[in-house]
């Protein structure tokens, strides 16, 4: 009698466990319901166990671990999440129906599910993992290297393609800020020209036009247009050491402070070349006995040799700094000058 009771209990337990385990079709339908309104599944502990860490599963999960709460000091989490959302939306609207069922995007917020962070032994954010279809509960998923690849939507899409062979065409929402600013700036310039219509001699000043052309060149060379398109943070801090970083260590991403630094370095190097050029002009004027120089630095009354030395030192020192910035982003670049 006792043996029969034990067998009945065992059989009942097996049936109850099998009833709790969802089939692949039920999981896919559940994910379809969860992604009907939002392309990103927001995981709690139960959903995490059901859709990510349990088998059977014939789909991949791309999950970002982040901390979006204002109480958690994570300046990079918000921009990384926005890029992740762009990648998920692009997958939703550009991928075929079959590809949509192969890859799903999810997010784990530390404030909502700290237990999942503990299970994954994570103490930093943001982190992006790919959980393959055949990945077991105890195996480590593939992690995206933000330091090397960056965390913009294009880099995330490439990571997903490399891991799942599902190609995602990134679609970004239109940004009307730049056209509005250009229209307002053009209106301001036209208004000033109208007010100064009786004295437009400054339009024929070569120095003014030279400064304007150089300013435009510095803006484009430093990457300011990339900032307007991508909207990166001003700077980032290391979550472990809390050390501020003004230059991103990846070729796929940059910071706002980084563009200012690069623009300033280009500016000083250009001033150095102008100093050398002006020194040559002053020397030629002295040889031709023209005491009155109309050069850019004529009001400083510097000796031509002094001006040339200032320009040469500025070029060598600040070009070395610029090369160091380049080396910090392009790992393994073999050349340096003055500074490593």
BAKOL-190371 format. One line per field, with one value per residue (C-alpha): residue number from 1; chain; x, y, z. Coordinates in pm, 1 decimal. Each point is the difference from the previous one (the first is absolute). Layout:
N
seq = c(NUM_...);
mol = c(A_...);
u = c(X_...);
v = c(Y_...);
w = c(Z_...);
//
This chain:
340
seq = c(1_2_3_4_5_6_7_8_9_10_11_12_13_14_15_16_17_18_19_20_21_22_23_24_25_26_27_28_29_30_31_32_33_34_35_36_37_38_39_40_41_42_43_44_45_46_47_48_49_50_51_52_53_54_55_56_57_58_59_60_61_62_63_64_65_66_67_68_69_70_71_72_73_74_75_76_77_78_79_80_81_82_83_84_85_86_87_88_89_90_91_92_93_94_95_96_97_98_99_100_101_102_103_104_105_106_107_108_109_110_111_112_113_114_115_116_117_118_119_120_121_122_123_124_125_126_127_128_129_130_131_132_133_134_135_136_137_138_139_140_141_142_143_144_145_146_147_148_149_150_151_152_153_154_155_156_157_158_159_160_161_162_163_164_165_166_167_168_169_170_171_172_173_174_175_176_177_178_179_180_181_182_183_184_185_186_187_188_189_190_191_192_193_194_195_196_197_198_199_200_201_202_203_204_205_206_207_208_209_210_211_212_213_214_215_216_217_218_219_220_221_222_223_224_225_226_227_228_229_230_231_232_233_234_235_236_237_238_239_240_241_242_243_244_245_246_247_248_249_250_251_252_253_254_255_256_257_258_259_260_261_262_263_264_265_266_267_268_269_270_271_272_273_274_275_276_277_278_279_280_281_282_283_284_285_286_287_288_289_290_291_292_293_294_295_296_297_298_299_300_301_302_303_304_305_306_307_308_309_310_311_312_313_314_315_316_317_318_319_320_321_322_323_324_325_326_327_328_329_330_331_332_333_334_335_336_337_338_339_340);
mol = c(A_A_A_A_A_A_A_A_A_A_A_A_A_A_A_A_A_A_A_A_A_A_A_A_A_A_A_A_A_A_A_A_A_A_A_A_A_A_A_A_A_A_A_A_A_A_A_A_A_A_A_A_A_A_A_A_A_A_A_A_A_A_A_A_A_A_A_A_A_A_A_A_A_A_A_A_A_A_A_A_A_A_A_A_A_A_A_A_A_A_A_A_A_A_A_A_A_A_A_A_A_A_A_A_A_A_A_A_A_A_A_A_A_A_A_A_A_A_A_A_A_A_A_A_A_A_A_A_A_A_A_A_A_A_A_A_A_A_A_A_A_A_A_A_A_A_A_A_A_A_A_A_A_A_A_A_A_A_A_A_A_A_A_A_A_A_A_A_A_A_A_A_A_A_A_A_A_A_A_A_A_A_A_A_A_A_A_A_A_A_A_A_A_A_A_A_A_A_A_A_A_A_A_A_A_A_A_A_A_A_A_A_A_A_A_A_A_A_A_A_A_A_A_A_A_A_A_A_A_A_A_A_A_A_A_A_A_A_A_A_A_A_A_A_A_A_A_A_A_A_A_A_A_A_A_A_A_A_A_A_A_A_A_A_A_A_A_A_A_A_A_A_A_A_A_A_A_A_A_A_A_A_A_A_A_A_A_A_A_A_A_A_A_A_A_A_A_A_A_A_A_A_A_A_A_A_A_A_A_A_A_A_A_A_A_A_A_A_A_A_A_A_A_A_A_A_A_A_A_A_A_A_A_A_A_A_A_A_A_A);
u = c(0.0_279.1_179.6_-313.7_-36.5_364.2_-46.3_-313.3_178.9_294.8_-223.7_-200.5_322.5_126.8_-328.4_-7.7_356.6_-67.8_-313.1_205.8_260.0_-119.7_41.4_187.5_-326.1_-130.5_321.9_2.1_-364.7_74.8_287.7_-219.9_-255.7_270.6_150.6_-334.2_27.3_369.3_288.1_187.6_-110.9_42.1_99.6_-87.3_120.5_-286.2_23.9_378.2_-21.8_-272.7_124.8_378.8_141.6_-222.6_-21.5_-146.9_79.2_48.9_60.3_276.2_-34.4_209.1_-21.4_138.0_72.0_-26.8_-87.4_-229.7_-109.9_109.4_106.8_273.5_279.6_41.3_41.9_62.7_-302.7_-259.7_176.6_87.3_-365.2_-117.7_235.5_-118.6_-360.4_83.3_150.0_-305.4_-241.5_202.3_-23.8_-372.3_-67.2_265.9_43.8_-209.1_-257.9_226.9_292.7_-223.4_-65.4_373.3_112.4_-167.3_127.5_-31.3_112.6_73.9_-7.5_184.8_-276.2_-265.3_193.5_316.8_-23.0_80.3_312.8_100.5_-60.7_220.2_265.7_-20.8_100.5_32.0_-231.5_-77.6_85.6_-140.1_-28.5_-110.0_-178.8_4.5_-275.6_204.0_158.0_-46.1_-88.9_354.6_193.0_133.4_-158.8_189.5_72.9_34.5_319.2_-117.2_354.4_114.2_-319.2_-190.7_-368.3_-169.9_-285.8_214.8_252.8_-282.6_-150.9_336.1_39.0_-342.8_81.9_328.7_-168.0_-328.2_49.4_-309.3_74.9_-151.3_-25.9_23.6_-269.1_42.6_-284.4_23.0_169.4_-136.0_228.4_279.0_-226.4_-174.1_332.9_133.8_-312.8_18.6_371.7_-55.9_-278.7_225.3_282.2_-235.4_-147.7_344.5_94.0_-317.7_72.1_359.4_-83.9_173.1_332.5_83.2_373.8_52.3_-126.1_316.9_234.6_222.2_82.1_-369.0_-74.3_310.6_-110.0_-350.4_136.3_234.7_-281.9_-217.4_293.0_66.6_-368.1_-12.4_342.2_-77.7_-323.2_-261.1_-245.6_33.0_-98.1_-312.6_-100.9_80.8_-36.4_286.4_60.0_244.6_222.1_-17.8_126.6_137.5_-262.4_274.0_248.8_-241.5_275.7_-123.4_91.3_-17.7_124.1_-180.0_228.5_-190.3_11.5_-378.2_-90.9_107.3_-89.4_-94.3_304.3_217.1_-111.1_84.3_346.5_66.1_-125.3_223.5_304.2_-63.6_-44.6_332.9_183.0_-147.9_109.2_349.7_10.5_-129.7_278.2_265.1_-156.6_-18.2_364.3_99.5_-207.0_158.8_347.9_-78.3_-136.7_319.7_211.7_-210.2_22.4_-372.9_-28.1_-377.9_-124.8_-365.6_29.1_-236.4_253.0_143.8_-143.9_210.3_328.5_164.3_333.2_-34.7_218.2_-207.2_-321.7_140.0_111.0_-344.0_-166.8_236.8_-42.3_-380.3_-5.6_229.0_-157.9_-366.1_36.2_151.6_-307.7_-226.0_191.9_-36.1_-378.5_3.8_205.0_-239.7_-290.8_180.3_163.3_326.6_83.2_382.4_103.1_35.6_183.0_128.3_-277.6_-99.0);
v = c(0.0_238.0_-79.3_85.6_329.1_88.9_-83.8_212.6_293.5_-34.2_-18.7_301.4_193.7_-80.2_109.3_322.1_88.3_-73.6_212.5_294.9_-24.3_195.1_-129.5_193.0_108.2_134.8_191.7_152.8_99.6_149.0_203.1_114.1_126.9_175.1_170.6_103.5_350.7_33.0_-162.0_-61.6_-253.4_132.3_-300.8_-83.8_-316.4_-221.3_115.4_-34.1_-364.0_-79.2_167.2_24.6_-263.8_-300.2_-242.9_-81.6_315.0_51.3_376.5_230.9_265.8_319.1_141.4_325.1_23.9_361.4_241.4_274.9_128.1_353.3_-125.6_-207.3_216.3_-149.7_275.7_-244.7_-224.1_234.6_65.2_-370.7_-94.5_252.2_-153.3_-348.0_115.1_128.4_-338.5_-183.8_227.6_-45.9_-378.7_33.2_201.6_-122.7_-372.2_-270.0_-197.0_-301.0_210.5_167.2_-342.1_-77.3_299.2_186.5_297.6_31.8_219.1_-64.9_310.5_-29.2_179.1_-245.0_-329.0_12.1_-378.8_-49.1_213.6_-223.6_-315.6_134.5_124.7_352.1_315.0_239.8_137.6_21.5_-347.6_-170.0_-379.5_-234.4_-313.1_-249.2_-247.6_-298.6_177.3_-188.3_153.2_-35.0_107.0_353.3_203.1_206.5_355.4_307.8_196.7_361.0_128.6_-133.7_5.2_290.8_-15.9_184.9_-166.5_-87.7_-182.7_-184.3_-99.7_-133.4_-195.6_-158.2_-85.9_-163.5_-206.7_-96.4_64.1_223.2_325.2_316.7_318.6_285.8_267.0_319.0_239.8_333.7_284.3_345.4_190.5_57.9_140.4_234.5_126.5_54.0_193.8_218.7_62.2_88.6_239.1_162.6_46.3_145.8_233.7_127.7_53.4_199.7_219.5_52.5_42.9_339.8_-131.9_-340.4_45.3_-288.3_-237.5_67.7_-60.2_-300.1_-64.7_-22.1_-249.8_-198.6_-29.1_-105.7_-269.4_-131.0_-12.2_-204.1_-231.2_-55.8_-75.3_-271.8_-148.1_-28.7_-193.9_252.3_-121.3_-353.4_140.5_160.9_-327.6_-246.1_216.4_-147.8_97.7_277.7_-242.6_-341.5_-133.9_-342.2_-180.5_-167.0_282.3_293.9_155.7_244.0_-68.5_268.7_-214.8_-322.0_-296.6_-127.3_93.8_-44.3_262.1_341.6_244.2_366.9_101.6_-200.7_209.3_320.9_-134.0_-103.3_334.6_190.3_-206.4_62.2_370.0_33.2_-196.4_233.0_304.8_-149.5_-22.6_356.6_116.3_-162.6_150.4_345.0_-26.5_-59.5_300.5_224.8_-111.8_78.5_341.2_74.9_-94.9_225.1_277.6_6.4_83.0_-7.7_-358.3_-84.4_-351.9_-158.3_29.6_337.5_176.0_-219.6_130.3_-343.9_-78.3_-236.0_-263.5_13.0_-30.7_-296.6_-176.1_52.5_-146.9_-297.1_-84.4_26.0_-232.9_-263.4_-7.1_12.6_-230.1_-249.3_37.0_-51.0_-313.4_-128.7_43.0_-192.8_-280.6_-23.8_-69.0_-214.7_-265.2_-131.1_304.6_-20.4_363.8_277.9_331.7_153.0_-168.5_-367.3);
w = c(0.0_90.9_-328.4_-198.1_185.7_-73.2_-367.1_-17.1_165.0_-239.7_-305.8_123.0_55.1_-349.3_-156.2_205.3_-103.4_-366.5_21.4_132.5_-279.1_-301.9_-351.3_-269.1_-162.7_331.9_61.8_-347.3_38.0_342.4_-140.9_-287.3_251.8_205.1_-306.4_-150.4_149.5_74.3_-191.3_326.7_259.9_353.5_209.1_355.6_170.7_-124.6_-362.2_17.0_105.1_-253.2_-316.1_44.3_233.7_-70.2_-288.8_-248.9_-200.7_-375.4_15.5_122.3_267.3_-10.0_350.8_137.5_371.1_106.5_281.8_-124.4_338.9_88.2_342.7_-169.4_-134.7_-347.2_-262.9_-283.4_68.2_-148.8_-334.8_-29.6_60.8_-262.3_-258.2_103.0_-49.2_-349.3_-89.6_136.8_-188.7_-318.4_40.3_53.9_-317.1_-244.8_71.0_-160.4_197.4_21.7_126.9_258.4_152.1_12.1_208.4_284.3_197.1_376.1_287.9_365.7_220.4_328.1_189.3_-125.5_19.1_212.7_44.5_-367.7_38.8_291.8_-201.7_-280.9_247.6_-141.1_186.0_-296.0_-266.2_-284.9_-130.8_-309.4_-24.3_-274.9_123.2_-285.0_-74.6_126.2_298.6_324.0_334.3_136.1_-309.8_-39.9_-281.9_-255.7_116.8_-218.9_61.7_36.5_50.0_-335.8_-206.2_152.0_94.7_-285.9_-186.5_-301.2_219.9_179.3_-333.8_-118.9_325.4_-47.5_-361.8_97.9_269.8_-167.6_-376.0_12.7_-181.4_149.6_-205.6_247.7_-29.9_200.3_81.8_-183.3_186.1_-85.1_235.7_-252.4_-280.0_244.9_134.9_-353.2_-101.8_311.1_-54.3_-365.7_99.8_258.0_-251.8_-262.1_261.3_100.3_-365.0_-50.2_301.9_-112.1_-369.1_-15.6_138.8_-144.6_-20.7_243.7_-268.8_-198.1_292.8_-79.6_365.9_94.5_-274.8_90.5_362.7_-106.9_-234.0_268.7_256.3_-238.7_-71.0_372.4_61.8_-265.4_79.0_371.9_-56.7_113.2_-264.9_138.9_340.6_-144.4_-165.2_279.9_311.8_208.9_365.3_87.8_193.4_166.7_329.6_84.5_215.5_206.2_57.4_-60.4_-211.5_-262.6_-362.7_-268.5_-289.9_-93.7_-62.0_-304.3_-366.9_-23.2_258.8_126.0_278.0_-22.1_206.0_-238.8_-298.2_187.3_82.4_-361.4_-134.7_244.3_-100.5_-370.5_74.0_183.5_-271.4_-263.0_200.9_7.9_-379.7_-27.6_234.2_-221.2_-310.9_162.2_108.4_-360.8_-113.9_263.9_-106.2_-364.1_97.8_193.8_-300.8_-220.7_262.8_58.4_365.6_9.7_0.9_-48.5_134.0_250.2_285.7_-100.4_305.6_233.2_-146.7_29.7_-159.2_-297.8_165.5_318.9_-199.4_-194.1_321.2_158.6_-307.5_-19.2_370.3_-27.7_-302.5_154.8_348.0_-93.5_-300.2_244.6_223.0_-302.5_-96.0_357.6_-20.1_-327.3_157.7_297.6_-237.8_-256.7_215.5_-135.3_-213.3_-11.5_-42.7_256.8_36.6_326.0_204.1_4.3);
//
